[in-house]
Amino acid sequence: MNLNKIFSSKAPARVCLYGDHQDYLGLPVIACAINKYIHVEGKKNNSKILSFHLVDLNRTVSIYIDKISLKPIKGDHIGFVLYTLHKLGCQINTGMTIKIKSNIYINAGISSSSALVVSLVDFFTKSFVFPKKVDKKLIAEIAFKSEVIEQKGSGGRMDQYTIAISNTIFLETQNNGKYELLDNPFSSIIVANSGIKKETDFDLRRLKIKTLSVIDKIKNLNSDFDLKKVFPSELINYSKFLDHDSYDILYAAVHNYKITIEAYKELKKKKPKIDFLLSKINEHHQILKNKLKITIPKIDNMISKAFNAGALGAKIIGSGGGGSIMVIAKKDFEHSVIKSLQDSGCTQVSKVKILKDK
């Protein structure tokens, strides 16, 4: 055993461009990775302890390797990565001293938890023997199993796949992680954190349960109903069977799917129309705001200020109830948009690059 060898891994944050609150319904999403990263670095030692130094939190977590076969408490992402890898046959048989640091906004809608999980899966499959050949898709699937399946989470595959692939992808969430790389005409965006912490799993579970309940009710009326095949103009036929909130949820599911597909078709063109793509981002946000009602006054104010300062497109990111927004600004107006967001009380604002990792 080489005690001097340094093992390392990193994983980026992600931003959903089209398809928020769609992946847990088995519907496709378009998301991109951005150049905010979590870094993991470590060396093996002669102990039986995996010692994690969480630099940004200034604390240390120690896990005995003979305990990784025991199921952790939900929310212990480090523990669940080890538990999942152990179940899959990864031979973690010696201690390590590991350092973790990140510049990803925490609990802010850009998937800091999923980035941690993906980076750890990559790190440990590099550090120890794993029974299968490891590629990006397998890392994404193991991360999904660790974060969602094993912890009975409410999300889909968007976060883990976008982060592991580190590119802009069209992800068929229902089809076992089938994805397609997309040429993204946007090279950078602005990401702003409201500073309002979210209850991600609670918010996702609440809307997922409501949406699936509405769909079940419609299928009891029409067994052939399919979110992917229904025309938006047909939705009015179901309004008399649903209360106002339920109809809004159905409207959101169908129209957000339509927006995602329209954006996908445009992005597949040799010269996609930027104005069209921006209009779809804005349309998507209005549905998230007015139909799913996942924004809060501070988020609404941030977006309003951004448009007044020169934004062309903006939307909330992630589960909602707080967190971050993404903004695409007019050329030469990025500085004024960033200042407007800072003035509106954002705790963190960054211009970030969209990754194109092949």
C-alpha positions in Angstrom: 0.0 0.0 0.0 1.4 3.3 -1.1 0.8 5.8 1.8 2.2 8.7 -0.2 -0.2 8.4 -3.2 -2.8 11.2 -3.3 -6.3 10.4 -4.6 -8.5 13.3 -5.7 -11.8 14.0 -7.3 -14.0 17.0 -8.0 -17.6 17.6 -9.0 -19.4 20.7 -10.2 -22.7 22.4 -9.3 -25.6 22.2 -11.7 -28.4 24.5 -13.0 -31.6 23.3 -14.4 -32.4 25.3 -17.5 -35.7 23.6 -18.5 -37.7 21.0 -16.6 -37.6 21.9 -12.9 -40.1 19.6 -11.0 -40.2 17.2 -14.0 -37.6 14.6 -13.3 -39.5 13.0 -10.3 -42.4 12.6 -12.8 -40.2 10.6 -15.2 -40.2 13.5 -17.6 -37.1 14.9 -19.4 -35.0 17.8 -18.3 -32.3 20.0 -19.8 -29.6 21.0 -17.2 -26.0 22.2 -17.3 -23.0 21.9 -15.0 -21.3 25.1 -13.9 -17.7 25.9 -12.7 -18.4 25.9 -9.0 -16.8 22.8 -7.5 -16.4 20.5 -4.6 -12.9 19.0 -4.2 -12.0 15.8 -2.4 -8.4 14.8 -1.7 -6.9 12.2 0.5 -4.3 9.6 1.3 -4.5 6.0 2.7 -3.1 5.2 6.1 -2.6 2.2 8.3 -5.7 2.9 10.5 -9.2 1.5 10.2 -10.8 5.0 10.2 -11.9 7.2 7.3 -11.3 10.7 8.6 -13.1 13.5 6.7 -12.0 17.1 7.3 -14.8 19.4 6.1 -12.7 22.5 5.5 -15.6 25.0 4.9 -17.5 23.8 8.0 -14.3 23.5 10.1 -15.2 20.1 11.5 -14.1 16.5 11.2 -16.2 13.4 10.6 -14.7 10.0 11.4 -16.2 6.7 10.2 -14.7 3.2 11.1 -14.5 1.0 8.0 -16.0 -1.9 9.9 -19.2 0.2 10.3 -19.8 1.1 6.7 -22.0 -1.9 6.2 -24.5 -0.4 8.7 -27.3 1.8 7.2 -26.8 5.5 8.2 -29.4 8.0 9.2 -31.1 9.8 6.3 -29.2 12.9 5.4 -25.8 11.5 6.1 -24.5 11.7 2.6 -21.0 10.6 3.4 -22.2 7.6 5.3 -24.7 6.6 2.5 -22.0 6.8 -0.2 -19.8 4.4 1.8 -22.8 2.1 2.6 -24.0 2.0 -1.0 -20.5 1.4 -2.4 -20.0 -1.4 0.2 -23.3 -3.1 -1.0 -22.0 -2.8 -4.6 -18.7 -4.6 -3.7 -16.3 -1.7 -3.4 -13.4 -3.0 -1.2 -12.9 -0.2 1.2 -10.4 -2.0 3.5 -8.1 0.7 5.0 -8.3 4.1 6.6 -7.8 7.4 4.8 -7.3 11.0 5.7 -9.6 13.0 3.5 -10.0 16.8 2.9 -13.2 18.2 1.4 -13.7 21.8 0.4 -16.1 23.6 -1.9 -17.2 26.9 -3.3 -20.7 25.7 -4.2 -23.5 27.6 -2.5 -25.0 25.3 0.2 -28.7 24.5 0.4 -29.3 27.0 -2.4 -30.7 25.0 -5.3 -27.5 24.3 -7.3 -27.0 20.7 -5.9 -24.3 21.0 -3.3 -25.4 17.7 -1.8 -25.4 15.8 -5.1 -22.0 17.3 -6.0 -20.7 15.9 -2.7 -22.2 12.5 -3.4 -20.9 12.4 -7.0 -17.4 13.5 -6.0 -17.2 10.9 -3.2 -18.4 8.1 -5.5 -15.7 9.0 -7.9 -13.1 9.4 -5.2 -13.7 6.0 -3.5 -14.0 4.1 -6.8 -10.5 5.5 -7.7 -9.1 4.7 -4.3 -10.3 1.1 -3.9 -11.1 -1.9 -6.0 -14.5 -1.8 -7.5 -16.0 -4.9 -9.3 -17.1 -3.0 -12.5 -15.5 -0.7 -14.9 -16.3 2.8 -13.7 -17.4 5.5 -16.2 -19.4 8.7 -15.8 -22.8 7.1 -16.2 -22.0 4.5 -13.5 -20.9 7.2 -11.2 -24.1 9.0 -11.8 -26.2 5.9 -11.2 -24.4 5.0 -8.0 -24.8 8.6 -6.7 -28.5 8.4 -7.6 -28.8 5.1 -5.7 -27.0 6.5 -2.7 -28.8 9.9 -2.5 -32.3 8.9 -3.7 -33.0 5.2 -3.6 -31.2 4.3 -0.4 -32.4 7.4 1.4 -35.9 7.2 -0.1 -35.5 10.7 -1.5 -38.1 12.4 -3.7 -35.9 13.7 -6.5 -35.0 12.1 -9.9 -31.7 11.6 -11.7 -31.2 15.2 -13.0 -28.7 16.3 -10.3 -26.4 13.2 -10.3 -26.3 12.8 -14.1 -25.7 16.5 -14.9 -22.9 16.7 -12.3 -21.2 13.4 -13.3 -21.4 14.2 -17.0 -20.3 17.8 -16.4 -22.0 19.2 -19.5 -25.3 20.4 -20.8 -27.6 17.4 -21.2 -31.0 16.4 -22.2 -31.9 13.6 -19.7 -34.6 11.1 -20.2 -35.2 10.5 -16.5 -37.6 7.6 -17.0 -35.3 5.7 -19.3 -32.6 4.5 -16.8 -30.5 7.6 -17.2 -30.5 7.9 -21.0 -28.9 11.2 -21.9 -27.8 13.3 -24.8 -25.1 16.0 -24.8 -26.3 19.4 -26.2 -24.4 22.3 -27.6 -25.3 25.1 -25.3 -25.2 28.6 -27.0 -24.9 30.3 -23.6 -21.3 30.3 -22.4 -22.0 31.8 -19.0 -24.8 32.7 -16.6 -25.3 34.7 -13.4 -26.3 32.7 -10.3 -27.6 34.5 -7.2 -28.3 33.0 -3.8 -31.2 34.6 -1.9 -29.8 33.3 1.4 -33.2 31.8 2.2 -32.5 28.1 3.0 -34.7 25.5 1.5 -36.3 22.3 2.7 -35.4 20.5 -0.5 -36.7 17.0 0.2 -39.9 18.2 1.9 -40.7 20.6 -0.9 -40.0 18.0 -3.6 -42.0 15.3 -1.7 -45.0 17.7 -1.2 -45.3 18.6 -4.9 -44.5 15.1 -6.1 -47.3 13.6 -4.0 -49.7 16.3 -5.1 -48.8 15.9 -8.8 -49.0 12.1 -8.8 -52.3 12.3 -7.0 -53.7 14.6 -9.6 -52.5 12.4 -12.4 -54.0 9.3 -10.8 -57.3 11.1 -10.5 -57.2 12.0 -14.2 -56.3 8.5 -15.2 -59.3 7.2 -13.3 -61.4 9.3 -15.6 -59.3 8.6 -18.7 -57.1 5.5 -18.6 -55.3 6.7 -21.8 -54.1 10.0 -20.3 -50.4 10.6 -20.8 -48.6 13.7 -19.8 -46.3 13.4 -22.8 -49.2 13.1 -25.3 -51.9 15.4 -24.0 -52.3 18.7 -25.8 -52.3 21.7 -23.5 -55.6 22.8 -25.1 -57.2 19.6 -23.9 -56.6 20.4 -20.2 -59.7 22.5 -19.9 -61.7 19.3 -20.3 -60.4 18.2 -16.9 -60.9 21.4 -15.0 -64.4 20.6 -13.8 -63.0 17.5 -12.0 -60.2 19.3 -10.2 -60.0 22.1 -7.6 -58.0 25.2 -8.6 -54.7 24.2 -7.0 -54.9 20.7 -8.6 -55.6 22.1 -12.0 -52.6 24.5 -11.7 -50.4 21.5 -10.9 -51.7 19.6 -13.9 -51.2 22.7 -16.1 -47.6 23.0 -14.8 -46.7 19.4 -15.5 -48.0 19.5 -19.1 -46.8 22.9 -20.0 -43.3 22.5 -18.4 -42.9 19.3 -20.4 -43.9 21.1 -23.6 -41.4 23.9 -22.8 -38.6 21.4 -22.3 -39.3 19.6 -25.6 -39.5 22.9 -27.5 -36.2 24.1 -26.0 -34.6 20.7 -26.8 -35.7 20.9 -30.5 -34.4 24.4 -30.7 -31.0 23.5 -29.1 -30.7 20.7 -31.7 -30.6 23.2 -34.5 -27.3 24.3 -36.0 -28.1 27.9 -35.2 -30.7 28.0 -32.3 -32.6 31.2 -31.8 -31.4 32.8 -28.6 -34.5 34.9 -28.2 -36.7 31.7 -28.4 -34.6 29.9 -25.8 -34.7 33.0 -23.5 -38.5 33.2 -23.9 -38.8 29.5 -22.8 -36.7 30.2 -19.7 -39.0 33.0 -18.8 -42.1 31.1 -19.6 -40.9 28.2 -17.4 -40.3 30.5 -14.5 -43.8 32.0 -14.7 -45.2 28.5 -14.4 -43.0 27.7 -11.5 -44.0 31.0 -9.8 -47.7 31.2 -10.7 -48.8 27.6 -11.0 -46.5 25.6 -8.7 -46.0 28.6 -6.4 -42.5 27.8 -5.4 -41.1 31.3 -5.3 -41.0 33.7 -2.4 -41.2 37.5 -2.3 -37.4 37.9 -2.1 -36.9 35.7 -5.2 -39.6 37.6 -7.1 -37.9 40.9 -6.1 -34.5 39.6 -7.2 -35.8 38.6 -10.7 -37.6 41.9 -11.1 -34.5 43.9 -10.2 -32.4 41.8 -12.6 -34.8 42.5 -15.5 -34.8 46.2 -14.7 -30.9 46.1 -14.8 -30.6 44.4 -18.2 -31.6 40.7 -17.8 -33.0 38.9 -20.8 -33.9 35.7 -19.0 -34.2 34.6 -15.4 -35.8 31.8 -13.4 -35.7 30.2 -10.0 -33.5 27.1 -9.7 -34.3 23.9 -7.9 -37.1 22.9 -5.5 -38.1 26.4 -4.5 -39.1 28.0 -1.3 -35.8 30.0 -1.3 -32.5 29.1 -2.8 -31.1 30.7 -6.0 -32.0 32.1 -9.4 -30.2 32.0 -12.7 -29.9 35.1 -14.9 -28.8 35.6 -18.5 -28.1 39.3 -19.1 -27.7 41.5 -22.1 -24.2 41.9 -23.4 -22.3 44.6 -21.4 -25.1 44.6 -18.7 -23.8 41.8 -16.6 -22.1 44.1 -14.1 -25.3 46.2 -13.6 -27.3 43.0 -13.2 -24.9 41.6 -10.6 -25.0 44.9 -8.7 -28.8 45.0 -8.7 -28.8 41.5 -7.2 -26.3 42.4 -4.6 -28.4 45.5 -3.7 -31.6 43.3 -3.5 -30.0 41.5 -0.6 -28.5 38.4 -2.2 -25.9 36.7 0.0 -23.9 35.4 -2.9 -23.8 36.4 -6.6 -21.4 34.9 -9.3 -21.0 34.9 -13.0 -20.3 31.3 -13.8 -19.1 29.4 -16.9 -21.2 26.6 -18.3 -19.1 23.4 -18.5 -18.5 21.5 -21.7 -16.6 18.4 -20.4 -16.4 15.8 -23.2 
